[in-house]
Amino acid sequence: MDTEDFLPKRADDPIAALGRQDLDPLSIGELEARMAALEAEIVRIKEKIRTAVNHRASADALFKR
């Protein structure tokens, strides 16, 4: 599977723009900082998903779905 398969289809989406950015001009330090920022974003997203799943489970339990 190509990485393009994971990118949003809208051209103005920031994730799509990030995936098209040329990494060649960046130094190792800049690349490491970028990677740390992306890893922090992944943690934030996982926490949001966990919260949403727990919220949904609580709502389902409340309404006995």
Backbone hydrogen bonds in HBPLUS format (Angstrom, degrees):
<---DONOR---> <-ACCEPTOR-->    atom                        ^
c    i                          cat <-CA-CA->   ^        H-A-AA   ^      H-
h    n   atom  resd res      DA  || num        DHA   H-A  angle D-A-AA Bond
n    s   type  num  typ     dist DA aas  dist angle  dist       angle   num
A0005-ASP N   A0002-ASP O   2.99 MM   3  5.57 152.4  2.07 114.0 121.7     1
A0006-PHE N   A0003-THR O   3.05 MM   3  5.54 153.6  2.12 113.1 120.3     2
A0007-LEU N   A0004-GLU O   3.27 MM   3  5.24 144.7  2.40  97.9 107.6     3
A0013-ASP N   A0010-ARG O   3.28 MM   3  5.51 165.8  2.30 110.0 112.9     4
A0017-ALA N   A0013-ASP O   3.08 MM   4  6.41 158.4  2.12 153.5 159.9     5
A0018-LEU N   A0014-PRO O   2.90 MM   4  6.05 152.4  1.97 142.8 150.5     6
A0019-GLY N   A0015-ILE O   2.98 MM   4  6.23 153.0  2.06 146.0 152.6     7
A0020-ARG N   A0016-ALA O   3.16 MM   4  6.43 129.9  2.43 139.0 151.6     8
A0020-ARG N   A0017-ALA O   3.18 MM   3  5.17 136.4  2.38  95.2 107.1     9
A0021-GLN N   A0018-LEU O   3.31 MM   3  5.30 148.3  2.42  98.0 106.9    10
A0026-LEU N   A0023-LEU O   3.10 MM   3  5.57 154.8  2.17 116.6 124.3    11
A0031-LEU N   A0027-SER O   2.85 MM   4  6.12 156.1  1.91 151.1 158.3    12
A0032-GLU N   A0028-ILE O   2.83 MM   4  6.06 156.9  1.88 150.5 156.9    13
A0033-ALA N   A0029-GLY O   2.93 MM   4  6.13 154.7  1.99 144.1 151.1    14
A0034-ARG N   A0030-GLU O   2.89 MM   4  6.06 154.5  1.95 143.9 151.3    15
A0035-MET N   A0031-LEU O   2.86 MM   4  6.07 157.2  1.91 147.0 153.4    16
A0036-ALA N   A0032-GLU O   2.92 MM   4  6.13 156.3  1.97 145.8 152.1    17
A0037-ALA N   A0033-ALA O   2.98 MM   4  6.20 155.0  2.05 145.2 151.8    18
A0038-LEU N   A0034-ARG O   2.92 MM   4  6.19 155.7  1.98 149.1 156.0    19
A0039-GLU N   A0035-MET O   2.84 MM   4  6.07 155.1  1.90 149.9 157.0    20
A0040-ALA N   A0036-ALA O   2.94 MM   4  6.14 152.8  2.01 144.1 151.4    21
A0041-GLU N   A0037-ALA O   2.98 MM   4  6.23 146.8  2.10 140.5 149.7    22
A0042-ILE N   A0038-LEU O   2.92 MM   4  6.23 147.2  2.02 143.8 152.7    23
A0043-VAL N   A0039-GLU O   3.05 MM   4  6.37 155.7  2.11 146.6 152.3    24
A0044-ARG N   A0040-ALA O   3.03 MM   4  6.29 156.4  2.08 144.0 150.4    25
A0045-ILE N   A0041-GLU O   2.89 MM   4  6.13 155.9  1.95 149.0 155.3    26
A0046-LYS N   A0042-ILE O   2.88 MM   4  6.10 163.3  1.90 153.1 157.5    27
A0047-GLU N   A0043-VAL O   3.00 MM   4  6.20 155.0  2.06 147.6 154.1    28
A0048-LYS N   A0044-ARG O   3.03 MM   4  6.28 153.3  2.10 143.5 150.8    29
A0049-ILE N   A0045-ILE O   2.90 MM   4  6.20 158.6  1.95 153.7 159.4    30
A0050-ARG N   A0046-LYS O   2.89 MM   4  6.11 161.2  1.93 147.9 153.2    31
A0051-THR N   A0047-GLU O   2.90 MM   4  6.10 159.8  1.94 149.0 154.3    32
A0052-ALA N   A0048-LYS O   2.90 MM   4  6.09 159.5  1.94 148.0 153.9    33
A0053-VAL N   A0049-ILE O   2.86 MM   4  6.06 160.6  1.90 155.2 160.2    34
A0054-ASN N   A0050-ARG O   2.97 MM   4  6.13 163.4  1.99 148.7 153.4    35
A0055-HIS N   A0051-THR O   2.85 MM   4  6.00 156.1  1.91 147.9 155.2    36
A0056-ARG N   A0052-ALA O   2.90 MM   4  6.05 159.0  1.95 145.8 151.6    37
A0057-ALA N   A0053-VAL O   2.87 MM   4  6.11 158.5  1.92 149.0 155.1    38
A0058-SER N   A0054-ASN O   2.90 MM   4  6.10 155.0  1.97 146.6 153.3    39
A0059-ALA N   A0055-HIS O   2.94 MM   4  6.21 157.9  1.99 148.9 154.8    40
A0060-ASP N   A0056-ARG O   2.82 MM   4  6.05 160.9  1.86 152.3 157.9    41
A0061-ALA N   A0057-ALA O   2.94 MM   4  6.09 156.2  2.00 144.8 151.1    42
A0062-LEU N   A0058-SER O   2.92 MM   4  6.10 152.7  1.99 144.4 152.3    43
A0063-PHE N   A0059-ALA O   2.99 MM   4  6.20 156.9  2.05 151.4 156.5    44
A0064-LYS N   A0060-ASP O   2.76 MM   4  5.60 100.0  2.41 134.9 153.0    45
A0065-ARG N   A0060-ASP O   2.94 MM   5  5.05 160.1  1.98 138.7 144.7    46
A0064-LYS N   A0061-ALA O   3.33 MM   3  4.83 158.1  2.38  91.9  98.0    47
